[in-house]
């Protein structure tokens, strides 16, 4: 278990120390991964019906799981946990956040960036796991310019080809058609300022020393997860392999927005098994803020025990 506000050390750990909350709830959380300074920056929250994120769950079981977790039956809140790392003299933002592209409660990253003493112009690079609006929505200003004027934006090539260079078929998404059309338009609009200078990458590449991408396709054609590493310390960022620990980690239910559900399930199992086996701290993009914890895998399946493991925060 990785407990906020307590320091840890040793192989496979991220060393955590919370920043003070000056007023209200903190929207940032500082810690270290070896020599790398890391800060979770909240962009706020989005959400929707629990069924969207647990598409194959039996309804009665889904409702019981939500009840036992003290979660609402009709709405699942998803956090937006971006990560700022400072390494090699560069400030790199992993995920840009949603802005207002998926509801009124996003777009808080700029306030939280300012709270830790930085402005958008201080960001040197932004690395995107996949191009869904909640990961790219903050890239564009209201007047169509670059919200991070100096940043190089890295995007998976397969996602760029599918979502930006074509009109994507989103019929697999379990949402109304109007939502799908707005979803696709928001991707293109958010990335428009970078059409001529985006850096496309293949998952598996190292973006900079200390930041490696990991193939995690299925949710989208090119989605990557990330490994931040320095010395013996590591942190695994799981992007959208799971939306919420209760429905996608403690239970093996399939997220509805996964384009290729079987491939996504294989990626989820492979990467979560690695996290559990190597005792890696993880950061879930949509997990309850600050999204940090560890994957645990049971040694045997017993009645009433989740077969895929669990997430401790």
N, C-alpha and C positions, 0 to 999 in steps of 0.2 A: 504494500500500500504506500502511495506517495501522498503524504499529508501536507497540505499547504501551510507554509510558515515554519516548517521544520527543515533543517539541513540534513542532507544525506551525502554519502561518499562511497566510492568503491566502483568496481567494474560494473558497467551497464547501468549507471545511475545518472540522473540529472539532479543537480544540487539546487534546492529551492529555497527562496526567501521572499516573502510577500512584501510589497511596498505598502506604506501606510495608507489607510483610507482617510482622506481629509474631510470628505463630506459625502453622505449617502453611501451607496455601494460602490466598491472599487471596480473600475473597468479595465484594470491592468494588473499583471502579476509577474514579478521579476524573479528569475532564477538563473542558474548557470548550467551549461553543459561543457564540462572541462573548462577550457579557456574562452569559450564562446558565451557572451552575454545574451540572454534570451528574455523576451517579454511577451506574454500573451496580452493581446489588445482586443478587447471586445468590440465588435461592430453592432452589438445589440442582439435581437432575437427575431426569428421568423417562426412559422409553425403551420399546422394543419391537422386534419382528422387523423387519429392514430392509425386507421386502416391504410392510409397512404403509405405509411412507413413499415407496415407489417401486412403485406398484401395477401399472404397465404395463411394468416392466423385464423383458427376457428374463433368465431365471434365471442362465444361464451368464455373461452380461455383467454382471449385478448382482454376482455373486460375484467376478468378476475386478476390477471397479471397487473393491469393498471391500478386496480383497487388496492392490491397488496403493496404496490409501490407508492401509494398515496398520490397518484396522478389523476388528472381529470379524464373522464371517459370519452369526452367529445373533442378534446384538443390536445395536441402534443406540442410543447414548446421546444424549439431547437435554438441553441446558442450559435453565435458566429464568432469562433475563436481564431483570429489571425495570430501569427507569430512573427515578431520582429527579432532577428538575430543580428548581432554585431560581431564581425569577424574579419580579420585581415584588413582593417581600416574601412570596411564597407558596412552599410546598413541594408539588410535584405529583408523584405517583407514576404512572408509565405502566406499566400492568399490575400486578395484585396477586399473581401467582404462584399455585402449585398447592396449597400446604399439603400435607396428606397425602391429598388427594382422588385422586391417581393414583399412589400408591406411597409407600414409607416414606422416600424420599430427598429429598422436597420440604420446604417449611416453614422454610427457613433465612433467609428475608428479615428476620425480626425480630432475629436475632442479628447479621446484617450491617448492619442499620439502626442498631443500638446501637453497632456498631464505628465508625461515622462520626459518632457523637454525637447520634443522634436516637432518639426514642421514637415509637410508633404515633400518639400524640396530637399529635405535631408535624406530621402530614401534613394539608394543607388540602384536597386533592382527589386522587382516583384516577381515571384515565382508562383505560377498558378498550377494547381493539381489537375483541374479540368475546367471547362468554360461555362458551367452553369452560372446563371446570373448572381447567385449568392456568393460566388467566388470572384466575380469580375465587376460587379455593379459599381464599385467605387472608383473605377479607373477613369471615368468621364465626368467632367464638371457639368453643371447645368447649362452652360453655354457651348458645350461640345468640345472643350479643350481637354488637355491632359491634367488630371487631378494631381498626379505625381510628376511634375514637369521634367525632372532629371532622370527618372527611373527607366531602366531597360526592363521590358516585360517579357518573361519567358512563359511560353504556352506549349502544351503537348501538340505535336504536329497532327496527330490523328484527330484530335478534337477540333483543331483549326480547320482541317479539311472537311469535317462532317458538319460542324455548326456554323462556320463563317463563310466558307467558299461555296456552300450549297444551301438550298432550303431544306433543312433537316426534317425527316419524317419522325414526328414525336407521338405518333399514335399509340405507342407502347405506354405512355405516361397515364396513370389513372386519375386524370383531372379533366375538367371541361375543356372543350376545344378553344374557347376564348382564352383560357389560361395558357394553353400550349402556344397559341399565336403570340401572345404577349411575352411569354418566356423566350421564344426564339428571337423576337425582335429586340428584347433587352440584351441578349448576348451580343448581337451584331452592333447595337448602339453603344454598348459599354466598351467594346474593343475597337470601335471606329477610329479613335484618335491614334491608335497604334498600327493601323493597317499597313503602313509602309515601312515600319521599323521594328516590328515584333521579332523576337528571337524564338524560333520553333525548335523544340527538343524532342528526342525520342526517350521514353521512359527507360531508365537504367543508366542515364548519363549523370556525371557529376557536374553540377552547375558551377560551384566554386569549391575550393577545398573546405571540407567540413559539411557540405550539403550534397547528398546523393539522392537521386530519384530512384524509385522502385516500381517496376511494372505492376499495375493493379487494374487492368482493364476489365470491363464488364458494366460498371456503372455508366461509363461513357466509353467510346472507342479508345481513348488515349489516356484515361486517368492514371495518374501516378500518386504514390505515397512518397514520403520523404524520410530520410535518416539524417539527423543532425548528429555529428560525431566530432569529438575532440579528446585525444588521449584515450583513456579507458572509458570515458563517458559517452553515452548515446541517448538519443531521444527519437522515438518513432512517431511520425505524424501519420494518422490513418485516413485523412481526408474524409470521403463519404463512403468508406467501406461499411460503416454503420452510422445510422442517424441518432439512435438513442440506445444506451446500454441495455435498458430494460427489454426492448423488443428485438434488438439485432445482435446482442452479445449474450445476455443471460438466456435468451431464446434465439433459435436459429431462423426466425422469420425473415422473409425476403422483402427488401424495400421495393415499393412499387416503381419509383423513378429509375431503377436499374434497367438499362436498355437491353442487356443480355444477362438475364438473371442467373443462369447456370455458370457463366464465366465469372460473373461478379461473386457468386458464392464460392467458387474455387479460389479466387483472389483473397476473399475474406478469410477463408480457412487457412490458406498458406501463410498469410501475413500475421494473422492473430496467433497461429500456432508458433510462429517464430518469436513473437513478442512474449508468449508465455514460456517457451523453452529457454530463451535467452534472458528472461527476467528483465525485459526492457521497459522502462517507463514509456508511456504513450500519451499523445495529445490527440483527442478526438475533436474535429472541427465543430461538430454540432453537440458535443457532450456538455452537461452542465458546467458552467464557468468555474474554474479556468480550464476545464477539460482534461486535466492531468490525472493519471492513475496507472494501474498495472492490469494486465490480463492474467487471469488465473484459469487453469484448465484442470478439471477434476481428474483424478487417477482412475476412477471407476464411476459408472453411471448407477445411481441409486434412485429408488422411487422418489419422485418429487424434486430431483436435482437436475438442473439444466444440463443437457448433454454437450453443449458447446463451450461452456466455461462461464466466467463472470468477470465483471470489471469493478475494481475497488478504487474509489477516489478518496 
